[in-house]
């Protein structure tokens, strides 16, 4: 299992969480990691049950994860939590505050969309 993550893989990297009901170990996240690793980024899938989502999002600002991308099943709920119009695709920390990338409707998330959202972070135009 060469795709298994080791703690040393994360050290010194900016973490991007992909939050959904079934995202841990998904192949499309591994594909994106190969593209973004040279930029000091690491994407991890986090499985969150509906009953745990409130706890997760309430603690987002204080978490070690700097960027969270929301899978379609949580985009509306995440936007409502932060009082945003539309749906929340991504939150990220900048200057000690959470910033948001929204859309008008629920948006499928695949490897291409993950790369597009990563570009929104301003890390590189070479992705």
LINFENJO-V310932 format. One record per pair of residues at least 6 apart in sequence whose C-alpha atoms are under 8 Angstrom apart, sorted by the first residue. I is the first residue (numbers start at 1). J is the second residue. D is the distance in Angstrom with one decimal. If there is no record, write none. Layout:
# LINFENJO-V310932
{{I J D} {I J D}}
This chain:
# LINFENJO-V310932
{{3 30 7.3} {10 42 6.6} {12 40 7.4} {13 40 4.9} {13 41 5.1} {13 42 6.1} {14 40 6.2} {14 41 4.8} {14 42 6.2} {14 65 7.7} {14 66 6.8} {15 41 6.1} {15 42 5.1} {15 43 5.9} {15 44 7.3} {15 64 8.0} {15 65 5.4} {15 66 6.0} {15 67 6.5} {16 41 7.2} {16 42 6.0} {16 43 4.6} {16 44 6.2} {16 65 6.4} {16 66 6.4} {16 67 4.6} {16 68 5.6} {16 69 7.3} {17 43 5.8} {17 44 5.0} {17 45 5.8} {17 46 6.4} {17 65 6.6} {17 67 6.1} {17 68 4.7} {17 69 6.1} {18 43 7.0} {18 44 6.0} {18 45 4.7} {18 46 5.9} {18 68 5.8} {18 69 4.8} {18 70 6.0} {18 71 6.9} {19 45 6.2} {19 46 5.0} {19 47 6.2} {19 48 6.6} {19 68 6.8} {19 69 6.1} {19 70 5.1} {19 71 6.0} {19 74 7.9} {20 45 7.7} {20 46 6.5} {20 47 5.4} {20 48 5.7} {20 49 8.0} {20 70 6.4} {20 71 5.1} {20 72 7.7} {20 73 6.7} {20 74 6.7} {21 46 7.9} {21 47 4.9} {21 48 5.1} {21 49 5.8} {21 50 7.7} {21 73 7.5} {22 46 7.7} {22 47 5.3} {22 48 7.6} {23 45 4.8} {23 46 5.9} {23 47 5.6} {24 44 7.0} {24 45 4.1} {24 46 5.3} {24 47 5.8} {25 44 8.0} {25 45 6.4} {26 45 7.3} {28 110 6.6} {28 111 5.2} {29 43 6.6} {29 44 7.1} {29 45 7.2} {29 111 6.7} {30 43 8.0} {31 111 7.0} {32 43 7.7} {32 111 6.0} {32 114 7.2} {32 115 6.7} {33 41 7.6} {33 42 6.0} {33 43 6.0} {35 127 6.8} {36 42 7.0} {36 127 7.3} {39 123 7.2} {39 124 7.7} {48 56 7.9} {57 78 7.2} {57 81 7.8} {61 93 7.8} {61 97 7.7} {61 98 6.6} {66 92 5.6} {66 93 5.4} {67 90 7.1} {67 91 5.7} {67 92 4.2} {67 93 6.6} {68 90 5.5} {68 91 5.3} {68 92 6.4} {69 89 5.7} {69 90 4.3} {69 91 6.6} {69 114 8.0} {70 78 7.9} {70 88 7.0} {70 89 5.3} {70 90 6.0} {71 89 7.5} {71 108 7.2} {71 109 6.1} {72 106 5.8} {72 107 5.9} {72 108 5.9} {72 109 7.0} {75 87 5.0} {75 88 4.9} {75 89 6.1} {75 106 6.4} {76 86 7.0} {76 87 4.7} {76 88 6.5} {76 106 7.2} {77 87 7.8} {78 87 7.2} {78 88 5.9} {79 85 6.7} {79 86 6.7} {79 87 5.1} {79 88 4.8} {79 102 7.9} {80 87 8.0} {85 102 7.9} {85 104 7.6} {86 102 6.6} {86 103 5.7} {86 104 4.5} {86 105 6.0} {87 102 5.5} {87 103 5.4} {87 104 6.1} {87 105 6.0} {87 106 6.2} {88 100 7.0} {88 101 6.2} {88 102 4.5} {88 103 6.6} {89 100 7.7} {89 101 5.7} {89 102 5.3} {89 103 6.8} {89 107 7.6} {90 100 5.8} {90 101 5.1} {90 102 7.0} {90 117 7.5} {91 98 6.3} {91 99 5.5} {91 100 4.5} {91 101 6.4} {92 98 5.5} {92 99 5.3} {92 100 6.5} {93 99 6.1} {115 127 6.8} {119 125 6.7} {119 127 7.1}}
